[in-house]
Amino acid sequence: MDATAAFAAERPRLVTLAARVLRDPTEAEDVAQQAWLRLNGTSESIANVPAWLTTVTVRLCLDRLKSRTPVPVHDDLLHDRLGGETDQGRSADPAAHSVLADTVAVALHVVLDRLTPSERVAFVLHDSFGFEFPMIADLLETSPAAARKLASRARAKVAAPMAQDQLADWEVVDAFLAAARGGDLQRLLQLLAPDVLVIGDSAAAALGTPSRIEGRAEVAAFFNGAAASALPVYVDERPGAAWFDRGTARVAFDFTVVDGRVTQIVFRADPAVIDAVRRRRAGLPR
């Protein structure tokens, strides 16, 4: 099989892998293209093309994660051998692994961006794709024991994030708005408290907002695919959002966030509230 045909056969798997690690489908396509260019440009003899392409793809992803994620100086996740040299003799064929399951635990979406690059790669490859730790160790240039430790750390953060790993209130609000616009129902469900309540003041209700919605499923369904005209603002100095019509704020979304989840949203259209609304840059607390 020539290089073009070999890459074409592996490309869907490589894109899926890169998209899960990077959480960006467009960037994943770019990484896959870079892997193709490296395959097409190499003069070395490749015994296992799927494994070679997987190694290149993962390392390209890792480079991108490192470029956008500050790594603490004391981070030993790549360089600490913990158990001796890398086991080069136990390389698995990635083509034999099943493709990523349809969904990973919803909690993954909260903390995945807060994992170190190495933790993210180890966790995704092992828990989502079923790669064995010797294979992951080869890809990360570390030992199987270190790779296992990376995945364990990441799993602990996903399962029970510490307070310092929780999203700030403004991050929760911005994530909620992004999920609403993008129609990401699972993300909305994760960001909402089970007993979340949505209410509207009389002025907002007169403009057509609901007076009351109760419960995570009901609130998520209402916002799913909505909020296209909502922009980040401050409502009484709290991070919130507002519906704008032709550049003018009409209804403020007053969020209450507790322990990283939305517990209440109040639609407020009282003129005194609207007049005090201040625009806020998305992705920034101030």
Secondary structure by P-SEA (a helix, b strand, c coil): ccaaaaaaaaaaaaaaaaaaaaccaaaaaaaaaaaaaaaaacccccccaaaaaaaaaaaaaaaaaaaaccccccccccccccccccccccccccccccccccccccccccccccccaaaaaaaaaaccccccaaaaaaaacccaaaaaaaaaaaaaaaacccccccccaaaaaaaaaaaaaacaaaaaaaacccbbbbbbcaaaaaaccccccccaaaaaaaaccccccbbbbbcccccbbbbbccccccccbbbbbcccccccccccccaaaaaabbbbcccccc
